[in-house]
Amino acid sequence: VDVSDGLLADLAHVCRASGVGAEVELDRLPASAALRDAVGPEQRRAFQAAGGDDYELCFTAPVERARRIEGAAAVSGVAVARIGRTVGGSHVVMRDGGGRPWAPDKTGYEHFG
């Protein structure tokens, strides 16, 4: 899925449709040096989790495929980051560096909200 409406919102759509949940580790989310320099950690997390128009992709794959994915990404010059895992349920839970659940004030862009 593309995360143009925000990672949390778009990943939640996929989880609901797929009948799975996801756990995302906030500290694994990529952040540019410009973003790290511009805002503090809490605002950065909110932007990373719920900010839109990033034009990034989010996908799932079996753990045993990690090396193949990393190899294909390296050959094609595309950066990839493992940010979490799928779990039972149908919700997305974001976890801070201590493993505690974390949620932004807003989950992303709402088309009909």
KAPE-V337544 format. One line per field, one symbol per residue. ss: DSSP state (A for helix, B for strand, O for the rest). psi: psi as a letter, one per 30 degrees, with the letter a starting at -180 (. if undefined). A space follows every 10 residues. Layout:
BEGIN
ss=???
psi=???
END
This chain:
BEGIN
ss=OBOOOOAAAA AAAAAAAAOO BBBBBAAAOO OOAAAAAAOO AAAAAAAAAA OOOOOOBOOO OOAAAAAAAA AAAAAAOOOO OOOBBBBOOO OBBBBOOOOO BBOOOOOOOO OOO
psi=klhfgkeeee eeeeeeffhl lkkkjeffkk kleeeefell eeeeeeeeef kahfhlkkll lkefgeeeee eeeeefgkkl kjfalkllag lkkkkafggk kkklekfakj eg.
END
